[in-house]
Amino acid sequence: MAAGRVELTLLGQTLTVRTEADPEYVRTLARYLEERVGTLTKSGVKDPMAALTLAALDITDELFRAREDHERQDGDVGARLGALIQMLERIAPAPPSRP
């Protein structure tokens, strides 16, 4: 897919983003970020840049935690598969090798 341009308004500023992603997806990301900033603003953060920075940190924290959970789940699945293979090998040993 060729790179396109998407115009966004974030915190009252218009930004043009070059991206290969679907424009509506990029707009969805911007809306999500605006919502997170709005939540912080309603909770008392007055400075828009501070709210944007805090929202970015919070979203990054969520991303890192999700990655850790995913890696842990992958490890759990691998360990379970290994245990199942060992049980199957004990129950049904491999056939004897041919000479």
HUFENRA-V786456 format. One record per backbone hydrogen bond with DSSP energy under -0.5 kcal/mol. NH is the residue of the N-H (numbers start at 1). CO is the residue of the C=O. If there is no record, write none. Layout:
BEGIN
NH_CO / NH_CO
END
This chain:
BEGIN
4_19 / 6_17 / 8_6 / 8_15 / 10_8 / 10_13 / 13_10 / 15_8 / 17_6 / 17_15 / 19_4 / 19_17 / 25_22 / 26_22 / 27_23 / 28_24 / 29_25 / 30_26 / 31_27 / 32_28 / 33_29 / 34_30 / 35_31 / 36_32 / 37_33 / 38_34 / 39_35 / 40_36 / 41_37 / 42_38 / 43_39 / 44_41 / 45_40 / 46_44 / 51_47 / 52_48 / 53_49 / 54_50 / 55_51 / 56_52 / 57_53 / 58_54 / 59_55 / 60_56 / 61_57 / 62_58 / 63_59 / 64_60 / 65_61 / 66_62 / 67_63 / 68_64 / 69_65 / 70_66 / 71_67 / 72_68 / 73_69 / 74_70 / 75_71 / 76_72 / 77_73 / 78_74 / 79_75 / 80_76 / 81_77 / 82_78 / 83_79 / 84_80 / 85_81 / 86_82 / 87_83 / 88_84 / 89_85 / 90_86 / 91_87 / 92_88 / 93_91
END
